[in-house]
Amino acid sequence: MLKYIKETNLSIIPLEKGNVFHALKTTESDFQGFGEAYFSTVNYHDIKAWKKHKKMTLNIVVILGMIKFVFFDDRKNSSSRGKFHEFILGPNKNYSRLTVPPGIWMGFQGSNIGENILLNIADIVHDPNEIERKELESIAYRWD
């Protein structure tokens, strides 16, 4: 298990005219500053992989559908070096936030027919120079 990725269960407040879904508060220990928030979609069974941020801390919440996340640690001095860890998140099954530190490879796959949407609340503004990318086949993981 990648002990550096933190999963935090989040609350959904049911209301008569629509629910409120919590994501991240400035009072939580995972909050490390605000750079930007963005949404990303992934189609059913499609895979977006692999990327690694050098500086950015991610706070990921799935707000619609279900998404499978796979993380791979290749950091030289890490106790979880060479290991994978999977999470499946969605508002109807496992409504949680993943806090992902820099230096971890990440990929994700749409697990629900229809739209699958994630929210990332990042601690810094997007900078294409702080991201590394690899082709899907370059990390030996079997996507189902």
OpenMM code with the backbone's topology and positions (N, CA, C; nanometers):
from openmm import Vec3, app, unit

residues = "MET LEU LYS TYR ILE LYS GLU THR ASN LEU SER ILE ILE PRO LEU GLU LYS GLY ASN VAL PHE HIS ALA LEU LYS THR THR GLU SER ASP PHE GLN GLY PHE GLY GLU ALA TYR PHE SER THR VAL ASN TYR HIS ASP ILE LYS ALA TRP LYS LYS HIS LYS LYS MET THR LEU ASN ILE VAL VAL ILE LEU GLY MET ILE LYS PHE VAL PHE PHE ASP ASP ARG LYS ASN SER SER SER ARG GLY LYS PHE HIS GLU PHE ILE LEU GLY PRO ASN LYS ASN TYR SER ARG LEU THR VAL PRO PRO GLY ILE TRP MET GLY PHE GLN GLY SER ASN ILE GLY GLU ASN ILE LEU LEU ASN ILE ALA ASP ILE VAL HIS ASP PRO ASN GLU ILE GLU ARG LYS GLU LEU GLU SER ILE ALA TYR ARG TRP ASP".split()
positions = [
    Vec3(0.0840, -0.1185, 0.0000),
    Vec3(0.0000, 0.0000, 0.0000),
    Vec3(0.0882, 0.1244, 0.0000),
    Vec3(0.0451, 0.2249, -0.0718),
    Vec3(0.1150, 0.3526, -0.0720),
    Vec3(0.0678, 0.4315, 0.0491),
    Vec3(0.1489, 0.4344, 0.1514),
    Vec3(0.1057, 0.4977, 0.2752),
    Vec3(0.0998, 0.6497, 0.2649),
    Vec3(0.1498, 0.7056, 0.1565),
    Vec3(0.1522, 0.8505, 0.1426),
    Vec3(0.0245, 0.9071, 0.0814),
    Vec3(-0.0580, 0.8232, 0.0242),
    Vec3(-0.1867, 0.8678, -0.0286),
    Vec3(-0.2884, 0.8543, 0.0833),
    Vec3(-0.3592, 0.9611, 0.1096),
    Vec3(-0.4552, 0.9620, 0.2193),
    Vec3(-0.5969, 0.9620, 0.1633),
    Vec3(-0.6782, 0.8700, 0.2126),
    Vec3(-0.8193, 0.8674, 0.1770),
    Vec3(-0.8995, 0.9221, 0.2945),
    Vec3(-0.9839, 1.0207, 0.2673),
    Vec3(-1.0668, 1.0837, 0.3693),
    Vec3(-1.2132, 1.0674, 0.3307),
    Vec3(-1.2901, 1.0007, 0.4166),
    Vec3(-1.4337, 0.9894, 0.3917),
    Vec3(-1.4969, 1.1275, 0.4031),
    Vec3(-1.5860, 1.1568, 0.3115),
    Vec3(-1.6517, 1.2870, 0.3078),
    Vec3(-1.8003, 1.2715, 0.3367),
    Vec3(-1.8627, 1.3814, 0.3751),
    Vec3(-2.0049, 1.3745, 0.4060),
    Vec3(-2.0894, 1.4289, 0.2919),
    Vec3(-2.2045, 1.3658, 0.2806),
    Vec3(-2.3083, 1.4101, 0.1891),
    Vec3(-2.4263, 1.4489, 0.2772),
    Vec3(-2.4713, 1.5719, 0.2608),
    Vec3(-2.5849, 1.6194, 0.3390),
    Vec3(-2.7084, 1.6109, 0.2507),
    Vec3(-2.7983, 1.5155, 0.2815),
    Vec3(-2.9188, 1.5020, 0.1985),
    Vec3(-3.0183, 1.6142, 0.2281),
    Vec3(-3.0618, 1.6793, 0.1223),
    Vec3(-3.1616, 1.7856, 0.1336),
    Vec3(-3.2753, 1.7563, 0.0358),
    Vec3(-3.3912, 1.8063, 0.0660),
    Vec3(-3.5104, 1.7767, -0.0129),
    Vec3(-3.4950, 1.8155, -0.1600),
    Vec3(-3.4321, 1.9284, -0.1875),
    Vec3(-3.4226, 1.9778, -0.3254),
    Vec3(-3.2873, 1.9506, -0.3911),
    Vec3(-3.2014, 1.8769, -0.3250),
    Vec3(-3.0696, 1.8433, -0.3790),
    Vec3(-2.9679, 1.8347, -0.2676),
    Vec3(-2.8725, 1.7470, -0.2817),
    Vec3(-2.7737, 1.7196, -0.1774),
    Vec3(-2.6563, 1.8161, -0.1809),
    Vec3(-2.5876, 1.8268, -0.0666),
    Vec3(-2.4637, 1.9025, -0.0556),
    Vec3(-2.3511, 1.8005, -0.0377),
    Vec3(-2.2471, 1.8104, -0.1204),
    Vec3(-2.1333, 1.7194, -0.1164),
    Vec3(-2.0108, 1.7962, -0.0680),
    Vec3(-1.9573, 1.7599, 0.0470),
    Vec3(-1.8357, 1.8257, 0.0968),
    Vec3(-1.7152, 1.7789, 0.0160),
    Vec3(-1.6132, 1.8648, 0.0044),
    Vec3(-1.4912, 1.8303, -0.0693),
    Vec3(-1.3664, 1.8574, 0.0141),
    Vec3(-1.3420, 1.9838, 0.0541),
    Vec3(-1.2215, 2.0195, 0.1285),
    Vec3(-1.2444, 2.1522, 0.1991),
    Vec3(-1.2008, 2.1588, 0.3240),
    Vec3(-1.2107, 2.2817, 0.4026),
    Vec3(-1.0702, 2.3304, 0.4368),
    Vec3(-1.0543, 2.4601, 0.4500),
    Vec3(-0.9237, 2.5162, 0.4855),
    Vec3(-0.8807, 2.4745, 0.6260),
    Vec3(-0.9733, 2.4284, 0.7072),
    Vec3(-0.9416, 2.3866, 0.8444),
    Vec3(-0.8901, 2.2433, 0.8527),
    Vec3(-0.8919, 2.1698, 0.7418),
    Vec3(-0.8464, 2.0312, 0.7426),
    Vec3(-0.6950, 2.0228, 0.7242),
    Vec3(-0.6345, 1.9205, 0.7829),
    Vec3(-0.4883, 1.9044, 0.7746),
    Vec3(-0.4402, 1.8816, 0.6320),
    Vec3(-0.5249, 1.8306, 0.5438),
    Vec3(-0.4862, 1.8069, 0.4044),
    Vec3(-0.4787, 1.9351, 0.3221),
    Vec3(-0.5396, 2.0422, 0.3691),
    Vec3(-0.5372, 2.1675, 0.2950),
    Vec3(-0.3973, 2.2273, 0.3033),
    Vec3(-0.3333, 2.2433, 0.1870),
    Vec3(-0.1966, 2.2957, 0.1826),
    Vec3(-0.1885, 2.4241, 0.1020),
    Vec3(-0.3014, 2.4869, 0.0801),
    Vec3(-0.3055, 2.6080, 0.0005),
    Vec3(-0.3942, 2.5866, -0.1199),
    Vec3(-0.4261, 2.6944, -0.1869),
    Vec3(-0.5123, 2.6857, -0.3044),
    Vec3(-0.4423, 2.7446, -0.4251),
    Vec3(-0.4344, 2.6640, -0.5304),
    Vec3(-0.3808, 2.7101, -0.6573),
    Vec3(-0.4903, 2.7186, -0.7606),
    Vec3(-0.5659, 2.6088, -0.7747),
    Vec3(-0.6781, 2.6062, -0.8677),
    Vec3(-0.7632, 2.4833, -0.8411),
    Vec3(-0.8849, 2.4889, -0.8895),
    Vec3(-0.9751, 2.3738, -0.8870),
    Vec3(-1.0208, 2.3502, -1.0300),
    Vec3(-1.0259, 2.2229, -1.0684),
    Vec3(-1.0747, 2.1920, -1.2023),
    Vec3(-1.1466, 2.0584, -1.2024),
    Vec3(-1.2308, 2.0400, -1.3035),
    Vec3(-1.3025, 1.9151, -1.3240),
    Vec3(-1.2408, 1.8435, -1.4429),
    Vec3(-1.2429, 1.7107, -1.4372),
    Vec3(-1.1959, 1.6296, -1.5485),
    Vec3(-1.2952, 1.5160, -1.5676),
    Vec3(-1.3203, 1.4798, -1.6914),
    Vec3(-1.4105, 1.3690, -1.7195),
    Vec3(-1.3316, 1.2529, -1.7790),
    Vec3(-1.3862, 1.1345, -1.7609),
    Vec3(-1.3309, 1.0158, -1.8254),
    Vec3(-1.4496, 0.9271, -1.8637),
    Vec3(-1.4493, 0.8825, -1.9879),
    Vec3(-1.5577, 0.7988, -2.0378),
    Vec3(-1.5495, 0.6582, -1.9807),
    Vec3(-1.6613, 0.5896, -1.9830),
    Vec3(-1.6679, 0.4526, -1.9339),
    Vec3(-1.5599, 0.3663, -1.9982),
    Vec3(-1.4836, 0.3009, -1.9171),
    Vec3(-1.3777, 0.2065, -1.9532),
    Vec3(-1.2540, 0.2728, -2.0156),
    Vec3(-1.2586, 0.4013, -2.0460),
    Vec3(-1.1402, 0.4703, -2.0967),
    Vec3(-1.0398, 0.4919, -1.9831),
    Vec3(-0.9136, 0.5011, -2.0194),
    Vec3(-0.8051, 0.5153, -1.9216),
    Vec3(-0.7257, 0.6408, -1.9543),
    Vec3(-0.6991, 0.7194, -1.8503),
    Vec3(-0.6078, 0.8332, -1.8610),
    Vec3(-0.4889, 0.8018, -1.7704),
    Vec3(-0.3754, 0.7683, -1.8315),
    Vec3(-0.2565, 0.7319, -1.7541),
    Vec3(-0.1342, 0.7482, -1.8431),
    Vec3(-0.0224, 0.7708, -1.7910),
    Vec3(0.0251, 0.7957, -1.6566),
    Vec3(0.0767, 0.9376, -1.6466),
    Vec3(0.0589, 1.0009, -1.5306),
    Vec3(0.1213, 1.1303, -1.5073),
    Vec3(0.1612, 1.1414, -1.3612),
    Vec3(0.2654, 1.2233, -1.3417),
    Vec3(0.3205, 1.2453, -1.2083),
    Vec3(0.3505, 1.3939, -1.1941),
    Vec3(0.3049, 1.4510, -1.0843),
    Vec3(0.3351, 1.5914, -1.0555),
    Vec3(0.4609, 1.5998, -0.9709),
    Vec3(0.5473, 1.6943, -1.0045),
    Vec3(0.6717, 1.7145, -0.9297),
    Vec3(0.6511, 1.8037, -0.8082),
    Vec3(0.5522, 1.8954, -0.8145),
    Vec3(0.5298, 1.9918, -0.7065),
    Vec3(0.3872, 1.9905, -0.6520),
    Vec3(0.2904, 1.9600, -0.7356),
    Vec3(0.1490, 1.9745, -0.7007),
    Vec3(0.0991, 1.8637, -0.6088),
    Vec3(0.0247, 1.9033, -0.5048),
    Vec3(-0.0516, 1.8103, -0.4223),
    Vec3(-0.1941, 1.8114, -0.4752),
    Vec3(-0.2480, 1.6924, -0.4995),
    Vec3(-0.3832, 1.6777, -0.5522),
    Vec3(-0.4799, 1.6468, -0.4391),
    Vec3(-0.6002, 1.6962, -0.4491),
    Vec3(-0.7117, 1.6589, -0.3612),
    Vec3(-0.8269, 1.6232, -0.4529),
    Vec3(-0.8464, 1.4930, -0.4745),
    Vec3(-0.9371, 1.4431, -0.5773),
    Vec3(-1.0665, 1.3919, -0.5145),
    Vec3(-1.1784, 1.4354, -0.5727),
    Vec3(-1.3112, 1.3908, -0.5313),
    Vec3(-1.3894, 1.3566, -0.6575),
    Vec3(-1.4548, 1.2409, -0.6584),
    Vec3(-1.5400, 1.2045, -0.7716),
    Vec3(-1.6812, 1.2521, -0.7400),
    Vec3(-1.7327, 1.3403, -0.8261),
    Vec3(-1.8627, 1.4000, -0.7998),
    Vec3(-1.9765, 1.3371, -0.8804),
    Vec3(-1.9419, 1.2587, -0.9840),
    Vec3(-2.0443, 1.1934, -1.0651),
    Vec3(-1.9870, 1.0661, -1.1249),
    Vec3(-2.0622, 0.9573, -1.1171),
    Vec3(-2.0184, 0.8292, -1.1707),
    Vec3(-1.9278, 0.7555, -1.0743),
    Vec3(-1.8391, 0.6746, -1.1285),
    Vec3(-1.7414, 0.5984, -1.0507),
    Vec3(-1.6105, 0.5999, -1.1287),
    Vec3(-1.5002, 0.6202, -1.0576),
    Vec3(-1.3692, 0.6222, -1.1220),
    Vec3(-1.2735, 0.5365, -1.0408),
    Vec3(-1.2001, 0.4520, -1.1124),
    Vec3(-1.0943, 0.3714, -1.0516),
    Vec3(-0.9632, 0.4476, -1.0670),
    Vec3(-0.8935, 0.4672, -0.9547),
    Vec3(-0.7637, 0.5340, -0.9534),
    Vec3(-0.6560, 0.4312, -0.9229),
    Vec3(-0.5458, 0.4401, -0.9948),
    Vec3(-0.4310, 0.3530, -0.9701),
    Vec3(-0.3095, 0.4425, -0.9516),
    Vec3(-0.2352, 0.4154, -0.8444),
    Vec3(-0.1150, 0.4924, -0.8126),
    Vec3(0.0034, 0.3978, -0.8106),
    Vec3(0.1176, 0.4486, -0.8580),
    Vec3(0.2408, 0.3707, -0.8601),
    Vec3(0.3529, 0.4576, -0.8048),
    Vec3(0.4281, 0.3996, -0.7112),
    Vec3(0.5363, 0.4721, -0.6447),
    Vec3(0.6706, 0.4220, -0.6971),
    Vec3(0.7461, 0.5109, -0.7615),
    Vec3(0.8805, 0.4740, -0.8068),
    Vec3(0.9881, 0.5599, -0.7396),
    Vec3(0.9517, 0.6245, -0.6290),
    Vec3(1.0481, 0.7101, -0.5583),
    Vec3(1.1577, 0.6238, -0.4958),
    Vec3(1.2823, 0.6644, -0.5118),
    Vec3(1.3980, 0.5838, -0.4735),
    Vec3(1.4022, 0.5456, -0.3263),
    Vec3(1.3728, 0.6356, -0.2366),
    Vec3(1.3856, 0.6078, -0.0932),
    Vec3(1.2518, 0.5797, -0.0251),
    Vec3(1.1512, 0.5418, -0.1014),
    Vec3(1.0187, 0.5191, -0.0457),
    Vec3(1.0016, 0.3745, -0.0009),
    Vec3(0.9354, 0.3546, 0.1119),
    Vec3(0.9076, 0.2191, 0.1607),
    Vec3(0.8030, 0.1494, 0.0736),
    Vec3(0.7309, 0.2240, -0.0081),
    Vec3(0.6318, 0.1624, -0.0963),
    Vec3(0.6782, 0.1614, -0.2428),
    Vec3(0.8080, 0.1765, -0.2640),
    Vec3(0.8654, 0.1772, -0.3990),
    Vec3(0.8279, 0.0485, -0.4732),
    Vec3(0.7818, 0.0658, -0.5979),
    Vec3(0.7459, -0.0481, -0.6820),
    Vec3(0.6067, -0.1029, -0.6580),
    Vec3(0.5281, -0.0380, -0.5725),
    Vec3(0.3948, -0.0890, -0.5382),
    Vec3(0.2850, -0.0046, -0.6016),
    Vec3(0.1725, -0.0721, -0.6268),
    Vec3(0.0521, -0.0094, -0.6780),
    Vec3(-0.0506, 0.0001, -0.5661),
    Vec3(-0.1410, 0.0962, -0.5796),
    Vec3(-0.2550, 0.1027, -0.4900),
    Vec3(-0.3753, 0.1514, -0.5697),
    Vec3(-0.4895, 0.0890, -0.5448),
    Vec3(-0.6116, 0.1206, -0.6178),
    Vec3(-0.7180, 0.1759, -0.5241),
    Vec3(-0.7982, 0.2667, -0.5773),
    Vec3(-0.9161, 0.3192, -0.5085),
    Vec3(-1.0270, 0.3293, -0.6126),
    Vec3(-1.1483, 0.3005, -0.5734),
    Vec3(-1.2645, 0.3266, -0.6576),
    Vec3(-1.3520, 0.4243, -0.5807),
    Vec3(-1.3750, 0.5400, -0.6419),
    Vec3(-1.4508, 0.6459, -0.5758),
    Vec3(-1.5736, 0.6844, -0.6563),
    Vec3(-1.6759, 0.7266, -0.5854),
    Vec3(-1.7962, 0.7805, -0.6459),
    Vec3(-1.8943, 0.8202, -0.5379),
    Vec3(-1.9848, 0.9096, -0.5681),
    Vec3(-2.0772, 0.9584, -0.4661),
    Vec3(-2.1759, 0.8538, -0.4158),
    Vec3(-2.2010, 0.7497, -0.4943),
    Vec3(-2.2984, 0.6487, -0.4526),
    Vec3(-2.2376, 0.5263, -0.3859),
    Vec3(-2.1037, 0.5133, -0.3894),
    Vec3(-2.0411, 0.3947, -0.3312),
    Vec3(-1.9348, 0.4298, -0.2292),
    Vec3(-1.8399, 0.5127, -0.2642),
    Vec3(-1.7298, 0.5476, -0.1748),
    Vec3(-1.7003, 0.6956, -0.1931),
    Vec3(-1.7771, 0.7787, -0.1251),
    Vec3(-1.7580, 0.9232, -0.1399),
    Vec3(-1.6451, 0.9661, -0.0473),
    Vec3(-1.5276, 0.9809, -0.1059),
    Vec3(-1.4060, 1.0125, -0.0315),
    Vec3(-1.3214, 1.1097, -0.1118),
    Vec3(-1.2212, 1.1649, -0.0439),
    Vec3(-1.1214, 1.2504, -0.1090),
    Vec3(-0.9874, 1.1798, -0.1005),
    Vec3(-0.9135, 1.1801, -0.2106),
    Vec3(-0.7772, 1.1290, -0.2116),
    Vec3(-0.6826, 1.2483, -0.2117),
    Vec3(-0.5909, 1.2507, -0.1161),
    Vec3(-0.4865, 1.3525, -0.1134),
    Vec3(-0.3584, 1.2848, -0.1593),
    Vec3(-0.3055, 1.3334, -0.2719),
    Vec3(-0.1922, 1.2697, -0.3379),
    Vec3(-0.0740, 1.3660, -0.3381),
    Vec3(0.0351, 1.3290, -0.2729),
    Vec3(0.1521, 1.4168, -0.2720),
    Vec3(0.2254, 1.4133, -0.4065),
    Vec3(0.3139, 1.5078, -0.4302),
    Vec3(0.3949, 1.5037, -0.5517),
    Vec3(0.4799, 1.3758, -0.5557),
    Vec3(0.5137, 1.3347, -0.6775),
    Vec3(0.6074, 1.2241, -0.6942),
    Vec3(0.5454, 1.0872, -0.7118),
    Vec3(0.4133, 1.0770, -0.7188),
    Vec3(0.3438, 0.9488, -0.7343),
    Vec3(0.2800, 0.9441, -0.8731),
    Vec3(0.3032, 0.8347, -0.9460),
    Vec3(0.2392, 0.8175, -1.0759),
    Vec3(0.0915, 0.7875, -1.0555),
    Vec3(0.0071, 0.8445, -1.1423),
    Vec3(-0.1362, 0.8264, -1.1307),
    Vec3(-0.1988, 0.7990, -1.2658),
    Vec3(-0.2983, 0.7106, -1.2629),
    Vec3(-0.3836, 0.6874, -1.3783),
    Vec3(-0.5244, 0.6638, -1.3278),
    Vec3(-0.6222, 0.6838, -1.4159),
    Vec3(-0.7589, 0.6558, -1.3743),
    Vec3(-0.8432, 0.6099, -1.4915),
    Vec3(-0.9525, 0.5381, -1.4568),
    Vec3(-1.0371, 0.4733, -1.5559),
    Vec3(-1.1839, 0.4964, -1.5193),
    Vec3(-1.2646, 0.5314, -1.6192),
    Vec3(-1.4084, 0.5451, -1.5968),
    Vec3(-1.4700, 0.4101, -1.5678),
    Vec3(-1.5424, 0.3991, -1.4569),
    Vec3(-1.5991, 0.2710, -1.4139),
    Vec3(-1.7511, 0.2675, -1.4229),
    Vec3(-1.8108, 0.3755, -1.4662),
    Vec3(-1.9560, 0.3850, -1.4702),
    Vec3(-1.9998, 0.4197, -1.6119),
    Vec3(-2.1051, 0.3541, -1.6580),
    Vec3(-2.1622, 0.3901, -1.7876),
    Vec3(-2.2215, 0.5297, -1.7727),
    Vec3(-2.1939, 0.6148, -1.8672),
    Vec3(-2.2366, 0.7535, -1.8581),
    Vec3(-2.1197, 0.8401, -1.8172),
    Vec3(-2.1482, 0.9577, -1.7653),
    Vec3(-2.0426, 1.0512, -1.7289),
    Vec3(-1.9741, 1.0119, -1.5985),
    Vec3(-1.8439, 1.0338, -1.5950),
    Vec3(-1.7618, 1.0163, -1.4747),
    Vec3(-1.6813, 1.1446, -1.4607),
    Vec3(-1.7040, 1.2162, -1.3508),
    Vec3(-1.6422, 1.3478, -1.3343),
    Vec3(-1.5696, 1.3548, -1.2006),
    Vec3(-1.4436, 1.4013, -1.2066),
    Vec3(-1.3690, 1.4244, -1.0839),
    Vec3(-1.3413, 1.5728, -1.0682),
    Vec3(-1.3237, 1.6113, -0.9429),
    Vec3(-1.2817, 1.7459, -0.9068),
    Vec3(-1.1439, 1.7334, -0.8448),
    Vec3(-1.0496, 1.8166, -0.8889),
    Vec3(-0.9189, 1.8257, -0.8244),
    Vec3(-0.9040, 1.9664, -0.7680),
    Vec3(-0.8764, 1.9722, -0.6376),
    Vec3(-0.8462, 2.0980, -0.5717),
    Vec3(-0.6958, 2.0953, -0.5469),
    Vec3(-0.6220, 2.1664, -0.6299),
    Vec3(-0.4759, 2.1615, -0.6275),
    Vec3(-0.4190, 2.2758, -0.5447),
    Vec3(-0.3023, 2.2517, -0.4883),
    Vec3(-0.2395, 2.3541, -0.4037),
    Vec3(-0.1611, 2.4577, -0.4837),
    Vec3(-0.1343, 2.4308, -0.6112),
    Vec3(-0.0663, 2.5282, -0.6975),
    Vec3(-0.1401, 2.5358, -0.8311),
    Vec3(-0.1153, 2.6417, -0.9055),
    Vec3(-0.1735, 2.6582, -1.0381),
    Vec3(-0.1052, 2.5617, -1.1353),
    Vec3(-0.1825, 2.5096, -1.2290),
    Vec3(-0.1295, 2.4175, -1.3296),
    Vec3(-0.0077, 2.4775, -1.4002),
    Vec3(0.0971, 2.3966, -1.4100),
    Vec3(0.2199, 2.4340, -1.4794),
    Vec3(0.2658, 2.3120, -1.5575),
    Vec3(0.2587, 2.3140, -1.6904),
    Vec3(0.2957, 2.1953, -1.7679),
    Vec3(0.4401, 2.1509, -1.7481),
    Vec3(0.5255, 2.2392, -1.6971),
    Vec3(0.6651, 2.2025, -1.6748),
    Vec3(0.6869, 2.1208, -1.5481),
    Vec3(0.5843, 2.1106, -1.4618),
    Vec3(0.6025, 2.0338, -1.3389),
    Vec3(0.5375, 1.8948, -1.3475),
    Vec3(0.4948, 1.8577, -1.4667),
    Vec3(0.4295, 1.7281, -1.4880),
    Vec3(0.5189, 1.6388, -1.5726),
    Vec3(0.5284, 1.5124, -1.5321),
    Vec3(0.5917, 1.4098, -1.6156),
    Vec3(0.4816, 1.3186, -1.6670),
    Vec3(0.4966, 1.2698, -1.7884),
    Vec3(0.3982, 1.1789, -1.8479),
    Vec3(0.4683, 1.0557, -1.9037),
    Vec3(0.3967, 0.9448, -1.9001),
    Vec3(0.4430, 0.8203, -1.9612),
    Vec3(0.3274, 0.7597, -2.0394),
    Vec3(0.3613, 0.6800, -2.1377),
    Vec3(0.2605, 0.6072, -2.2140),
    Vec3(0.1964, 0.5007, -2.1249),
    Vec3(0.0747, 0.4632, -2.1565),
    Vec3(-0.0010, 0.3667, -2.0775),
    Vec3(0.0765, 0.2362, -2.0557),
    Vec3(0.1410, 0.1876, -2.1588),
    Vec3(0.2100, 0.0586, -2.1521),
    Vec3(0.3432, 0.0649, -2.0768),
    Vec3(0.3921, 0.1832, -2.0458),
    Vec3(0.5251, 0.1962, -1.9863),
    Vec3(0.5311, 0.1584, -1.8384),
    Vec3(0.4163, 0.1525, -1.7723),
    Vec3(0.4097, 0.1026, -1.6345),
    Vec3(0.3259, -0.0239, -1.6382),
    Vec3(0.3843, -0.1332, -1.5937),
    Vec3(0.3222, -0.2661, -1.6069),
    Vec3(0.2086, -0.2853, -1.5065),
    Vec3(0.0916, -0.2400, -1.5459),
    Vec3(-0.0290, -0.2582, -1.4643),
    Vec3(-0.1379, -0.3139, -1.5542),
    Vec3(-0.2133, -0.4099, -1.5037),
    Vec3(-0.3210, -0.4705, -1.5822),
    Vec3(-0.4527, -0.4014, -1.5496),
    Vec3(-0.4989, -0.3190, -1.6420),
    Vec3(-0.6285, -0.2520, -1.6265),
    Vec3(-0.7369, -0.3498, -1.6645),
    Vec3(-0.8419, -0.3579, -1.5863),
    Vec3(-0.9538, -0.4495, -1.6164),
    Vec3(-1.0594, -0.3811, -1.6974),
] * unit.nanometer
topology = app.Topology()
chain = topology.addChain("A")
for resn in residues:
    res = topology.addResidue(resn, chain)
    for name in ("N", "CA", "C"):
        topology.addAtom(name, app.Element.getBySymbol(name[0]), res)
